[in-house]
Amino acid sequence: MTSASLVHGSLVSSSHGAPAAPRPALEGPPSFGLIIVGDEILSGKRADKHMPKVIELLSARGLQLAYADYVGDAPDRITATLQRAFATSDVVFSCGGIGATPDDHTRQCAARALGESLVLHPEAEALIRERMADTAREQGTTYEPDRPDNIHRLNMGVFPAHARIIPNPYNKIPGFSSMGPGGGMVHFVPGFPVMAWPMIEWVLDHHYAHLAHVQAHTERSVIVFGAMEASLTPLMEQIEATYPGIKVFSLPSVDHPEYGRHIELGVKGDTDATVHAYAALLDGLRPFGVQMGPELVR
């Protein structure tokens, strides 16, 4: 089957690939990553709201964000960042840069990172045309599908050849998902939170519902006064060595509004395992003669 891709308003014939190959079998659940694209974030013109929201959406499903990358509107950097994501077995959300203005490069960079051609996705084309017709009707004008600006808008549906669409409940202009050679899935959504967040939720609930709450995750910690991190490091290493899968964390503060100078020392991981690891952590702290304050469970 053939489809038409658009570059700067010109139709270019291009083949639309066969359905994507099945995702390779993975050992254990995937890691979740986030890519934020846009000069406006790195320049400080806008504050990133995506990372806190993605953390919230994942946490509500018993999942965790493993990492986040920020990259400006530089095609080479975007391509390199996406190549790394596609080479993993991770699930990655990429926010921003999928529009059709000169500073939007993400769709093109995704195709370059995958070594695929850019293709006007037929479902995306239908949705974009439907949106343009809706807009004309709302404005009381006639929809002219062949008008140059309407042809240009179809660029928003030009994706890597094997991409699958992500529905956009806000204005019907879809995002897309592509799989890399390592089995990594990158899900591309707009930079606008009002669109991006429900689209990310849709991806989580339609493609990764089987991962939700598979393994209960808990953090247990205690506020420690009068200790130095260096002196506690051997204890932390011992806990991690004794309880595989448990991570020990240390969050020092010098000017906390409630606790002042202190260290929040804790463990995180599987709920059952954290119970035993945390008890061992408290036992290990007692010989140091430190003052222990409130205990926290998240």
N, C-alpha and C positions, 0 to 999 in steps of 0.2 A: 504494500500500500504506500502511496506517496502522499506527502503533505507539502505545504508551502511555508518556508521560513521567511521572516522579514528582516532586513537590515536597513535601517534608516529609511523605512517606508517603501523599499523595493522588494518585490516578491522574488524569492529564490527557490527553485525546486529543490527538494531534499527528501530523502527517504525516511519514513517514520519506522523506527525499529520494532522488532518483535517484542512481546512482553518480556519484562525483566526476568532474568534467571532467578531461581529460588535462592534465598539467602543461605549461605553456607552454615552448616551446623556449628554452634558455638558451645564452648564449655562454660557453663554458668551464665548468669545474667550479664547483659552488656553494661558498659559504663555510659553515662549520659554526659554529653558535652554541649557547650553553647558557644556560638560565634556571633559577635556583634559587629556589624559593618557600618561604617559611616564616619566621615571627618568631623561631623558635628558633635560626636561623643568625645573624640580625642581632643578637640579644640576647646571643649567646655561649653559650647553653645547650648547643648542639651545634656541633661543628666541621664545616664542609663537607668531605665526602669525594668528592663527585661530580666536581668539576672535575679533580682529579688522575687519577681513573679514566677520565673521558671523554678526556682528553689521551692517556692510555695506550692506550685502545681505538682511537682515531683513528690514533695513531702506528703501531700494529701493522699498519695498513692503508695506510700511506704518506700519511695525511691529517693535517690540522692544525685545531686549534680557533682560530677567528678572534676570538671575544669571549665574555664571560660577563656576565650580568646577575643581580644579587641583588635580590629584592623580598620585602617582608614580606607578611603576610596582610591586605592592604588591597585590597579589590576594585577600586577605581578605578585604583590603581597597577598591579595585575596586568593589568587590561584594557588600559591604555595600553601596557604592555610588550609584550603579545601583539599589539596592533594594529601596533606597529612591526615585530615579527617577521613577521607575515603580509603586510606591505606590501613586504617584500624578496623576493628570489629565493633566500634562504638555506635551509639545512637546520638546524633548531633543535630541541634536546632540552630539554623542560621537566620538571623534577623536583619533585614535591611538590604537595600540595593537591588531589588528585583523589579523596579519600575522600568520606565522606558525613556527616561531623560538622560542627557549625556553623562551625568555623574553616577548613573546606575550601571554597575559592571558585574554584579553577582551572577546573573544567568550565563553571561558569556564566559566568565571565569570558571563556573562549574563545568561547562562543556569542555573547556580547555583542560581542566584538571582530570577529567574522565577520558579525554581523547575521543569525545563524541561530537557529532554535528549538532547544530542548533536546528530545531524543528518546531514549526507551529503545531502545537498539540491540538488535535481536533476537538476534544472536550473543552479545553481552555478557550479555543476560538469561539465555540458556541456560547459559552458563558459570557465572554467579553462582548460579543455581538448582542446578546440578550441584555446586558447591562447598558450598552449604548442606546438600544431601543427604549429601554425603561427611562433613561435620562432624557431622551428627546420627548417622550410622551409627557413626562413630568414638567418639562419646560414649554410644552405646547408647540413643539416644532416637529418637522418631519425627519425621521431617521434616514440618513443618506449613507448607506454602507460603504460606498466607494469614494466618499469624500476623503481627501488626503489625511486630515487629522484623525479620522476614524480608522483608516488603514494603518496609520502609525500606532494607534492604541493596541492593535493586535500584537505588537512586539511584546506586550506583557504576557502573552501566551506562548512565546518562543522559548522552549526549554531544551535541555539535553535530550537526545533522541529516545532514550528509554525511560524518561521521567514519568512519574504518575502524579496526578494533581492532588492538591489539598484544597478542599472547598473553603470559601471565604464567606461566612454568613453576613458580613457587613455590606459588601458591595459586589459580590459574586466574582471578583477578579481573583483567580486561584493562585495559590502557591504551588510548589511541586516537591517531590521526593525523588532522590536518586541514590543508587547503590554503587559503592566502589568495589574494586577487585578484592579487597580484604573483607568484604561483607558489611563494611560500615555503611550505615544509612544516614544521609544528611537530608534534613527536612527544611526547605526554604520558605520563609514567610516574610511578609512586609515588615518594615520598621515601625509602623504605626501600632501602638499597643492595642487599640480598639479592634484591630484586625488580627494582629499576631497572636494574642493570648487565646482567643477562642479556637484559632486554628491549631495551636500547639495542644490544647486540650483535646481537640478532635483526634489528632495523631495519637496521643497517649491512650485515649479510650478505644480507638479503632484498631490500633496496631500493637499496643503493648499492655492491653488490659490483663493479659495472662501473667504479667510481671508484678502487678500491683499487690502489695502486702504479702508477697510470697515469703519474705523473710522479715520478721518484725525487727526494727532497728531502734536502738535506744542509746542515749547518752546519759551517763551518770558522773557527776563531778562534785567536788567539794572546794570551798574557798579556804585557801591556806595562807596564814599570816606568818611572817618572820622566817621565810625560807628563801633560798636561792635556787634557781633552776639547775645550775650546774651540780649542786649537791644532790638533787632529786633525779638526775638523769639515769644513774645506775638502776634505781628502782623502776623507772619507766621502762627501761630496756628489759629488765627482768620480767615485768608483767607481760610485755608483748611476746617475749620468748616462751613464756609459760602458757599463754592463751592465744593460740593461732587464730587469726581472723579478727582479733581485738586490736584497736588502735588506741594508744594513749595520747592525750593532748595536754598541753600546758599553755595557758593564756595569761601572761603576766600583765599587770596594770600598775601604773605608778600614781594615778590621780583619779581613781574611780570615785564618782560622787557619793556612793554609799559605803564602800568597803575601803577606800583609800588604797595604799600600796598592798598588793596581794597577788597570789597566783591562783587561777582556777585550774585545778588539776583533775583530770577525769579520764574515763574510758568510753569508747563507743564501738558499737557492733551489734551482733545478734543479741536480742533481749535476754535470753537465758544465759548466754555466755557472759554478758556484762555484769550480771548479778554476782557471779563468782569472782570475776576479774576486779570488780570494784571493791569487794570485801578484802581481797588480797592487797589492793592498793591502800586501803585504810590501815590494814595491819602493818604494811610496810612503812607508813608514815609515822606511826607512833614512836619508834625508836629515835626519830629526829627531834622529838620534843617540841614540835611546832604547834601553834594554835590553829585549830580547825574551826571554821565558821559554818555557814549554811551549806546544806547539801542540795544539789539540783538534779532533777530528772527531766529529760526532754524526750 
